[in-house]
Every structure is written in structure tokens, then in C-alpha cells.
Amino acid sequence: MNVLMVLTSHDKLGDTGEKTGFWLEEFAAPYYRMLDAGVELTIASPAGGQPPLAPKSDAPDAQTDAAQRFTADTAAQAVLAGSRVLAELDVADFDAFFYPGGHGPLWDLTEDVDSIALIENALAQGKPVAAVCHAPAVLIRATVEGEPMVKGRRVTGFTNSEEAAVGLTDVVPFLLEDRLHELGGNFSAAADWEPHVVVDGLLITGQNPASSAPVADALIDAIGAGE
């Protein structure tokens, strides 16, 4: 089974002067879950090359087993540093798709025409798409027969209260929970920072960093990997 992981190329946290990017746990935990299940992984980003890492996700208080494993894994670091250019890849070459979060996707992947087309084509071809934390933002421009893809579907993502807790409510370009509601999504959430995964057919979404591994497990189940 082949899974494409799509990461952000955006590294600026609004007008704060601070850096952002992808969240390490949301890449590392799914990466190793799928790798250990025998999945063949390809990494891509809009710009290709090294995707930017959100600095706070590599801080001592954010370390997890998966993050520490990645820090010691030079082979995985090389794979990440050589991410493919998203526009050059074909949906037909993959069985499923995984989007790690971090704040970066709110700025670039949300509007990226190649990512939007990939998601629309993947679901049209019966291939699962998974996204965790802020990454469900990649769904908001995708459509089905002229309607928002998330309309009437069960979804989750980083909540308004979690955004407030990290002090970025007035920094992000939009609040993900609000936007998914506005588009007709049936949004649900657990308590802040608790794992929460929603599976609606081929669409798999997770609420926050703690949901990263469970979202990967749901994707593995969806494609029958590791069996």
C-alpha cells in the first residue's frame, strides 16, 4: 500500500514575526505508525524540499516517543528533507493520503490548487483522505458537484477553545471550527487536547496532536494495511 503524506511549505505565523510550519508529532506519529504497518510512504509539499518545522513542536515540553524516534532517525530526516513537489504527483499512484497539521496549512494548503484537486480526485476514486489538527483546513475549498465537500459530513479539527489556549485566535487567518461549521460540516470535538477521531466514509479527521496516531490507525484500517 502506498500513502502520500502532504506537508505545508508555509513558515510565517501571520504578522507575528514568528515561524510556523508542520507540527512534529502530527508527522512523526503517523509516519511511524504507517511505516511499521508496512505502508510505503511518499512525502510531498507544495514547494518540495524541506518542509518547515514549527519550532514549538520540537521544544522539550512537546517531545513524544515518535518525535524522539524521528530526531534519532537520519533516514527519515532525509526522506522529509527531500519531499516531492506536490504538483508533479499523480493521485493514481497512491492508495490513500495523509495531511499532518501545524498552523502552516492554514495559509498555503488551504488555497493550493494542486492539493484541492488531489483531495477531490482521491475521494472520487474511492481513496481515503486523512487530516489531523489544523490540516482539515485543506478540505474547505474542495467541492463535490459544486457543494462544499464537508457539507453534511462528520468532521473534526483544532477547536476554537484550543486555538484560544495557544493564544493565536487573532493571528490565524480563520478559525477552523467556525469555518467547518459555516460550510455545513457536522463538527464534533472532545475536551481540549484529548484524542478525537471522526471517520465519515473515506474522510478521516482528527482534532489535535493527541489524535495523530489514532488518525493514522484509522487510515491503516481503511486501506487494509498490516493485515
C-alpha positions as a Markdown table, in Angstrom:
| # | Residue | x | y | z |
|---|---|---|---|---|
| 1 | Met | 0.0 | 0.0 | 0.0 |
| 2 | Asn | 1.2 | 3.5 | -0.9 |
| 3 | Val | 0.3 | 6.6 | 1.1 |
| 4 | Leu | 1.2 | 10.1 | 0.2 |
| 5 | Met | 1.8 | 12.5 | 3.2 |
| 6 | Val | 1.3 | 16.1 | 2.2 |
| 7 | Leu | 3.0 | 18.8 | 4.4 |
| 8 | Thr | 2.9 | 22.6 | 4.3 |
| 9 | Ser | 5.6 | 24.8 | 2.8 |
| 10 | His | 4.5 | 27.9 | 4.7 |
| 11 | Asp | 6.7 | 29.1 | 7.6 |
| 12 | Lys | 5.4 | 32.5 | 8.6 |
| 13 | Leu | 3.0 | 32.8 | 11.6 |
| 14 | Gly | 0.8 | 35.6 | 10.3 |
| 15 | Asp | 2.3 | 39.0 | 11.1 |
| 16 | Thr | 3.9 | 38.0 | 14.4 |
| 17 | Gly | 7.4 | 37.7 | 13.0 |
| 18 | Glu | 7.5 | 34.1 | 14.4 |
| 19 | Lys | 8.0 | 30.9 | 12.4 |
| 20 | Thr | 5.5 | 28.1 | 11.9 |
| 21 | Gly | 5.1 | 25.1 | 9.7 |
| 22 | Phe | 4.1 | 21.5 | 10.3 |
| 23 | Trp | 3.7 | 20.0 | 13.9 |
| 24 | Leu | 6.3 | 17.4 | 14.5 |
| 25 | Glu | 4.1 | 14.9 | 16.4 |
| 26 | Glu | 1.5 | 15.1 | 13.7 |
| 27 | Phe | 4.0 | 14.0 | 11.1 |
| 28 | Ala | 6.2 | 11.6 | 13.2 |
| 29 | Ala | 3.5 | 9.6 | 14.9 |
| 30 | Pro | 1.6 | 8.8 | 11.7 |
| 31 | Tyr | 4.8 | 8.3 | 9.8 |
| 32 | Tyr | 6.0 | 5.5 | 12.1 |
| 33 | Arg | 2.5 | 4.0 | 12.6 |
| 34 | Met | 2.2 | 3.5 | 8.8 |
| 35 | Leu | 5.9 | 2.6 | 8.3 |
| 36 | Asp | 5.7 | -0.1 | 11.0 |
| 37 | Ala | 2.5 | -1.4 | 9.3 |
| 38 | Gly | 4.4 | -2.0 | 6.1 |
| 39 | Val | 3.0 | 1.1 | 4.2 |
| 40 | Glu | 5.2 | 2.6 | 1.5 |
| 41 | Leu | 5.3 | 6.3 | 2.2 |
| 42 | Thr | 6.0 | 9.3 | -0.1 |
| 43 | Ile | 6.4 | 12.8 | 1.3 |
| 44 | Ala | 5.3 | 15.9 | -0.7 |
| 45 | Ser | 4.8 | 19.6 | -0.2 |
| 46 | Pro | 3.8 | 22.5 | -2.4 |
| 47 | Ala | 7.4 | 23.8 | -2.8 |
| 48 | Gly | 9.2 | 20.4 | -2.4 |
| 49 | Gly | 12.4 | 20.0 | -0.4 |
| 50 | Gln | 12.5 | 20.5 | 3.3 |
| 51 | Pro | 9.1 | 21.4 | 4.8 |
| 52 | Pro | 9.3 | 24.0 | 7.6 |
| 53 | Leu | 9.0 | 22.6 | 11.1 |
| 54 | Ala | 7.0 | 24.6 | 13.7 |
| 55 | Pro | 9.7 | 25.4 | 16.3 |
| 56 | Lys | 7.4 | 24.9 | 19.3 |
| 57 | Ser | 6.6 | 21.4 | 18.2 |
| 58 | Asp | 10.3 | 20.4 | 18.7 |
| 59 | Ala | 10.6 | 22.1 | 22.1 |
| 60 | Pro | 11.4 | 19.9 | 25.2 |
| 61 | Asp | 7.8 | 20.1 | 26.5 |
| 62 | Ala | 6.4 | 18.9 | 23.2 |
| 63 | Gln | 8.6 | 15.7 | 22.9 |
| 64 | Thr | 6.8 | 12.4 | 22.4 |
| 65 | Asp | 8.1 | 8.9 | 21.7 |
| 66 | Ala | 7.5 | 9.4 | 18.0 |
| 67 | Ala | 9.2 | 12.8 | 17.9 |
| 68 | Gln | 12.2 | 11.4 | 19.7 |
| 69 | Arg | 12.4 | 8.5 | 17.3 |
| 70 | Phe | 12.4 | 10.9 | 14.4 |
| 71 | Thr | 15.1 | 13.0 | 16.0 |
| 72 | Ala | 17.3 | 10.0 | 16.1 |
| 73 | Asp | 16.3 | 8.7 | 12.6 |
| 74 | Thr | 18.6 | 10.1 | 9.9 |
| 75 | Ala | 16.9 | 8.1 | 7.2 |
| 76 | Ala | 13.5 | 9.6 | 8.0 |
| 77 | Gln | 15.0 | 13.1 | 8.2 |
| 78 | Ala | 16.5 | 12.6 | 4.7 |
| 79 | Val | 13.1 | 11.5 | 3.3 |
| 80 | Leu | 11.5 | 14.5 | 4.8 |
| 81 | Ala | 14.2 | 16.9 | 3.5 |
| 82 | Gly | 13.6 | 15.6 | 0.0 |
| 83 | Ser | 9.9 | 16.0 | -0.1 |
| 84 | Arg | 8.5 | 15.8 | -3.6 |
| 85 | Val | 6.8 | 18.7 | -5.4 |
| 86 | Leu | 3.0 | 18.1 | -4.9 |
| 87 | Ala | 2.1 | 19.3 | -8.4 |
| 88 | Glu | 4.3 | 16.7 | -10.0 |
| 89 | Leu | 2.5 | 13.7 | -8.4 |
| 90 | Asp | -0.5 | 11.7 | -9.6 |
| 91 | Val | -3.4 | 10.5 | -7.4 |
| 92 | Ala | -3.4 | 7.3 | -9.4 |
| 93 | Asp | 0.0 | 6.3 | -7.9 |
| 94 | Phe | -1.3 | 6.2 | -4.3 |
| 95 | Asp | -3.9 | 4.3 | -2.2 |
| 96 | Ala | -4.5 | 7.0 | 0.4 |
| 97 | Phe | -3.5 | 10.4 | 1.6 |
| 98 | Phe | -2.5 | 11.9 | 4.9 |
| 99 | Tyr | -2.2 | 15.6 | 5.9 |
| 100 | Pro | -0.3 | 16.5 | 9.1 |
| 101 | Gly | -1.3 | 19.7 | 10.8 |
| 102 | Gly | 0.5 | 22.6 | 12.3 |
| 103 | His | -0.5 | 26.2 | 11.6 |
| 104 | Gly | 1.2 | 26.3 | 8.2 |
| 105 | Pro | -1.6 | 24.6 | 6.2 |
| 106 | Leu | -4.0 | 27.4 | 7.1 |
| 107 | Trp | -2.1 | 29.7 | 4.8 |
| 108 | Asp | -0.9 | 27.5 | 1.9 |
| 109 | Leu | -2.5 | 24.1 | 1.6 |
| 110 | Thr | -6.0 | 25.6 | 2.2 |
| 111 | Glu | -5.7 | 27.5 | -1.1 |
| 112 | Asp | -3.3 | 25.2 | -3.0 |
| 113 | Val | -5.0 | 24.2 | -6.3 |
| 114 | Asp | -3.0 | 21.0 | -6.6 |
| 115 | Ser | -3.9 | 19.9 | -3.1 |
| 116 | Ile | -7.6 | 20.7 | -3.7 |
| 117 | Ala | -7.6 | 18.7 | -6.9 |
| 118 | Leu | -5.8 | 15.8 | -5.2 |
| 119 | Ile | -8.4 | 15.6 | -2.5 |
| 120 | Glu | -11.4 | 15.9 | -4.9 |
| 121 | Asn | -9.9 | 13.2 | -7.2 |
| 122 | Ala | -8.9 | 10.9 | -4.4 |
| 123 | Leu | -12.4 | 10.8 | -2.9 |
| 124 | Ala | -13.9 | 10.5 | -6.4 |
| 125 | Gln | -11.7 | 7.5 | -7.0 |
| 126 | Gly | -12.6 | 5.8 | -3.7 |
| 127 | Lys | -9.3 | 6.6 | -1.9 |
| 128 | Pro | -9.3 | 7.7 | 1.8 |
| 129 | Val | -8.1 | 11.1 | 2.8 |
| 130 | Ala | -7.0 | 11.8 | 6.4 |
| 131 | Ala | -6.1 | 15.1 | 8.1 |
| 132 | Val | -5.3 | 16.0 | 11.7 |
| 133 | Cys | -5.4 | 19.1 | 13.9 |
| 134 | His | -5.2 | 22.2 | 11.6 |
| 135 | Ala | -4.9 | 20.1 | 8.5 |
| 136 | Pro | -8.7 | 19.6 | 8.0 |
| 137 | Ala | -8.4 | 23.1 | 6.6 |
| 138 | Val | -7.2 | 21.5 | 3.4 |
| 139 | Leu | -10.8 | 20.4 | 2.9 |
| 140 | Ile | -12.5 | 23.8 | 2.9 |
| 141 | Arg | -12.1 | 24.7 | -0.8 |
| 142 | Ala | -12.7 | 21.1 | -2.0 |
| 143 | Thr | -16.1 | 20.6 | -3.6 |
| 144 | Val | -18.4 | 17.8 | -4.8 |
| 145 | Glu | -20.9 | 18.7 | -7.6 |
| 146 | Gly | -20.5 | 22.4 | -6.7 |
| 147 | Glu | -21.1 | 21.9 | -3.0 |
| 148 | Pro | -18.5 | 22.1 | -0.2 |
| 149 | Met | -17.0 | 18.6 | 0.3 |
| 150 | Val | -17.6 | 18.8 | 4.1 |
| 151 | Lys | -21.2 | 19.8 | 3.8 |
| 152 | Gly | -23.3 | 17.2 | 5.7 |
| 153 | Arg | -20.2 | 15.2 | 6.6 |
| 154 | Arg | -19.0 | 14.4 | 10.1 |
| 155 | Val | -15.6 | 16.2 | 10.7 |
| 156 | Thr | -13.4 | 17.4 | 13.5 |
| 157 | Gly | -10.3 | 19.6 | 13.8 |
| 158 | Phe | -8.5 | 22.0 | 16.0 |
| 159 | Thr | -11.2 | 23.7 | 18.1 |
| 160 | Asn | -11.8 | 27.4 | 18.9 |
| 161 | Ser | -11.0 | 26.8 | 22.5 |
| 162 | Glu | -7.7 | 25.1 | 21.7 |
| 163 | Glu | -6.8 | 28.0 | 19.4 |
| 164 | Ala | -7.6 | 30.4 | 22.3 |
| 165 | Ala | -5.5 | 28.3 | 24.6 |
| 166 | Val | -2.4 | 28.7 | 22.4 |
| 167 | Gly | -3.1 | 32.4 | 22.1 |
| 168 | Leu | -3.5 | 32.5 | 18.3 |
| 169 | Thr | -7.2 | 33.3 | 17.8 |
| 170 | Asp | -6.4 | 36.7 | 16.4 |
| 171 | Val | -3.4 | 35.5 | 14.4 |
| 172 | Val | -4.8 | 32.7 | 12.3 |
| 173 | Pro | -6.5 | 33.7 | 9.0 |
| 174 | Phe | -9.7 | 31.9 | 10.2 |
| 175 | Leu | -10.9 | 29.6 | 13.0 |
| 176 | Leu | -11.1 | 26.1 | 11.7 |
| 177 | Glu | -14.0 | 25.0 | 13.8 |
| 178 | Asp | -16.0 | 28.0 | 12.7 |
| 179 | Arg | -15.2 | 27.6 | 9.0 |
| 180 | Leu | -16.1 | 23.9 | 9.0 |
| 181 | His | -19.5 | 24.8 | 10.7 |
| 182 | Glu | -20.1 | 27.6 | 8.1 |
| 183 | Leu | -19.6 | 25.1 | 5.3 |
| 184 | Gly | -22.2 | 22.8 | 6.7 |
| 185 | Gly | -19.9 | 20.3 | 8.3 |
| 186 | Asn | -21.2 | 18.3 | 11.2 |
| 187 | Phe | -18.4 | 19.2 | 13.6 |
| 188 | Ser | -17.7 | 17.3 | 16.8 |
| 189 | Ala | -14.9 | 17.6 | 19.4 |
| 190 | Ala | -13.7 | 16.0 | 22.6 |
| 191 | Ala | -12.3 | 18.1 | 25.5 |
| 192 | Asp | -9.3 | 20.2 | 24.7 |
| 193 | Trp | -6.1 | 18.2 | 24.0 |
| 194 | Glu | -7.9 | 14.8 | 24.2 |
| 195 | Pro | -7.7 | 12.5 | 21.2 |
| 196 | His | -10.8 | 12.5 | 19.0 |
| 197 | Val | -11.1 | 10.9 | 15.5 |
| 198 | Val | -14.0 | 11.1 | 13.2 |
| 199 | Val | -14.5 | 8.7 | 10.3 |
| 200 | Asp | -17.1 | 9.6 | 7.6 |
| 201 | Gly | -16.7 | 7.2 | 4.8 |
| 202 | Leu | -13.4 | 7.9 | 3.1 |
| 203 | Leu | -12.8 | 11.1 | 5.1 |
| 204 | Ile | -10.9 | 10.7 | 8.3 |
| 205 | Thr | -10.2 | 13.7 | 10.6 |
| 206 | Gly | -8.5 | 14.2 | 14.0 |
| 207 | Gln | -8.9 | 17.0 | 16.4 |
| 208 | Asn | -5.4 | 17.8 | 17.8 |
| 209 | Pro | -1.8 | 16.4 | 18.2 |
| 210 | Ala | -3.0 | 13.7 | 20.5 |
| 211 | Ser | -5.2 | 12.4 | 17.7 |
| 212 | Ser | -2.3 | 11.9 | 15.3 |
| 213 | Ala | -1.6 | 8.2 | 15.9 |
| 214 | Pro | -5.3 | 7.3 | 16.1 |
| 215 | Val | -6.0 | 9.0 | 12.8 |
| 216 | Ala | -3.1 | 7.0 | 11.2 |
| 217 | Asp | -4.6 | 3.8 | 12.7 |
| 218 | Ala | -7.9 | 4.7 | 11.1 |
| 219 | Leu | -6.3 | 5.2 | 7.8 |
| 220 | Ile | -4.4 | 1.9 | 8.0 |
| 221 | Asp | -7.6 | 0.2 | 8.7 |
| 222 | Ala | -9.3 | 1.9 | 5.7 |
| 223 | Ile | -6.7 | 0.6 | 3.3 |
| 224 | Gly | -6.2 | -2.8 | 4.9 |
| 225 | Ala | -2.5 | -2.3 | 5.6 |
| 226 | Gly | -0.7 | -4.5 | 8.0 |
| 227 | Glu | -3.1 | -7.4 | 7.5 |
